[in-house]
Amino acid sequence: MRPYTNHDHYRQVCLGTQRAVVSTFAAAGYPVPEAPIAPRNR
């Protein structure tokens, strides 16, 4: 999700939005998403 805000407040709004989403999903019991990483054979 990308919040729309004034350029001067963009970082604060983005971090605040991310924290709100993480805490809401954690309170609902959703697991933390994982990015599967596998080494490639060359």
C-alpha positions in Angstrom: 0.0 0.0 0.0 1.3 3.5 -0.8 -0.1 6.3 1.2 -0.5 9.7 -0.4 0.9 12.6 1.6 2.9 15.8 1.3 6.6 15.1 0.4 7.8 16.6 3.7 5.9 14.0 5.7 6.2 11.0 3.4 8.7 9.0 5.4 6.8 9.5 8.7 3.5 8.6 7.1 4.9 5.5 5.3 6.5 4.1 8.5 3.4 4.9 10.6 1.2 3.1 8.0 3.6 0.1 8.0 3.6 -0.1 11.8 -0.2 0.1 11.9 -0.6 -2.7 9.4 2.0 -4.9 11.2 0.4 -4.4 14.6 -3.1 -5.0 13.3 -2.2 -8.2 11.6 -0.2 -9.4 14.6 -3.2 -8.8 16.9 -5.4 -10.7 14.5 -3.0 -13.7 14.7 -1.7 -13.6 11.2 1.9 -15.0 10.9 4.7 -12.9 9.6 5.2 -13.3 5.9 8.4 -15.1 4.8 10.3 -14.7 1.6 11.6 -18.1 0.5 15.2 -17.9 -0.4 17.1 -20.7 -2.0 20.6 -20.7 -3.2 21.1 -21.2 -6.9 23.5 -23.8 -8.3 25.8 -22.3 -10.9 
